[in-house]
Amino acid sequence: DDVANPATVADSEHLAETVLPALVKSILELDIDQIDMNESIMNYGFDSIKVMQLVRRANEKLGTKVKMGEVMRVNTFQEFLGLFGGNGEQTPGVSQSKPANDLITKPTLDGQTYPISEMQKSMWFLQKMEADSTRLNVPIYFHCKEEVQIDYLLGAFEALLENNPIIRTSFELDDQGNIIQTIHPTKDCINIELMTLEEGQDLLTLGKSLLRQPFDLAKPPLVRLFLMTNPRTNEQHVLFIVHHIMTDGMSGIWLMQSYWKAYYQISKGLEVDTSQPDTAYFDFVQWEQTYIQSQEGQQDRQWWINQLQNMPQGINLPYDEVKPYEDVVGSGCEKFYIQEQQLQQLKQLAAKQRVNFSTLLLAIFKVFIHKISQQNNLAV
């Protein structure tokens, strides 16, 4: 019963071989013939947002269900294309038809505990040291052009939580003193608040006040959803606030794409598939722990210890006057805008150097710090 029709398989492979080059051309702005299939997709200066766009549109056109967790496991362009069944070989250890969570079935997720990643450990310690701190609160904001239906908003939120158990976890110490994350039922993680803007109330001020409400990592949920409505203009604003321990820039974009896709599915009377929750991050943590304990991991750790042992203690930044410590913390930020022509030039430079745009901006920032501090050895 599980044997696929050869004609159907051939049609799918042919479709992949025609669709994928077109998407690579339109999104990554590169002819597929110019790509070295043995190199990493990141070697061509593509940022994570473009890669996510490519994956999303390929899934839509090919009917595949490739997840970013699978993409992060591949090492070459050939393996990346192989995920979609075209111009490449299937990635070792990654199955197209078999879900990534085949060993963790949906009914057993609630109440299950898992170790956390090294990055999550650092955020847990930061939050514990400053329990009232909100520096790790991540806002994701939408100004809605269409009227938001509360039932659809709630339904999409439930689907998002159900499909992404990483955002319905809490963090605490176990009996052995290890930090663990526990998955909670979706019904215990729904935190949505409907708000009406009063006359004269500033949206930005309200948003900042919501953002400055701290999370307790031991108490779910660690994601909050707000719908703010201005009755005088009928404008509606959707605001997610998520703790950084559960998401970053790349995964945040991916989650929001999934959320609004579910919203529009529900609005059309379609059922959102929640049969295969994404447990890729838990798989990553397991891989990370194995790597850290391996000989290779120990060698890499020692390399970094050697590299960082002579780190400078501080940066000699110029200042006009010495201010009390309490006046310096959170004193503000400086904003500026990059014009379109200059932005394109910077992106071309990044592509030429085969780095992503974020890496280029970090390099520019380091040069800036060097110029104002006159230090050659910097810790950024």
Sequence and secondary structure as in RCSB ss.txt:
>XXXX:A:sequence
DDVANPATVADSEHLAETVLPALVKSILELDIDQIDMNESIMNYGFDSIKVMQLVRRANEKLGTKVKMGEVMRVN
TFQEFLGLFGGNGEQTPGVSQSKPANDLITKPTLDGQTYPISEMQKSMWFLQKMEADSTRLNVPIYFHCKEEVQI
DYLLGAFEALLENNPIIRTSFELDDQGNIIQTIHPTKDCINIELMTLEEGQDLLTLGKSLLRQPFDLAKPPLVRL
FLMTNPRTNEQHVLFIVHHIMTDGMSGIWLMQSYWKAYYQISKGLEVDTSQPDTAYFDFVQWEQTYIQSQEGQQD
RQWWINQLQNMPQGINLPYDEVKPYEDVVGSGCEKFYIQEQQLQQLKQLAAKQRVNFSTLLLAIFKVFIHKISQQ
NNLAV
>XXXX:A:secstr
     HHHHHHHHHHHHHHHHHHHHHHH   GGGS TTS GGGGT  HHHHHHHHHHHHHHH     HHHHTT  
SHHHHHHTTTSSS   TT  SSS TTTTS GGGTTT EEE  HHHHHHHHHHHHTTT  TTEEEEEEEESS   H
HHHHHHHHHHHHH GGGGEEEEE TTS EEEEE  GGGS  EEEEE  TT  HHHHHHHHHTS   TTSS  EEE
EEEEETTTTEEEEEEEEETTT  HHHHHHHHHHHHHHHHHHHTT     SS   HHHHHHHHHHHHHHSHHHHHH
HHHHHHHHTT  S      SS   HHHHTT         HHHHHHHHHHHHHHT  HHHHHHHHHHHHHHHHH  
SS   
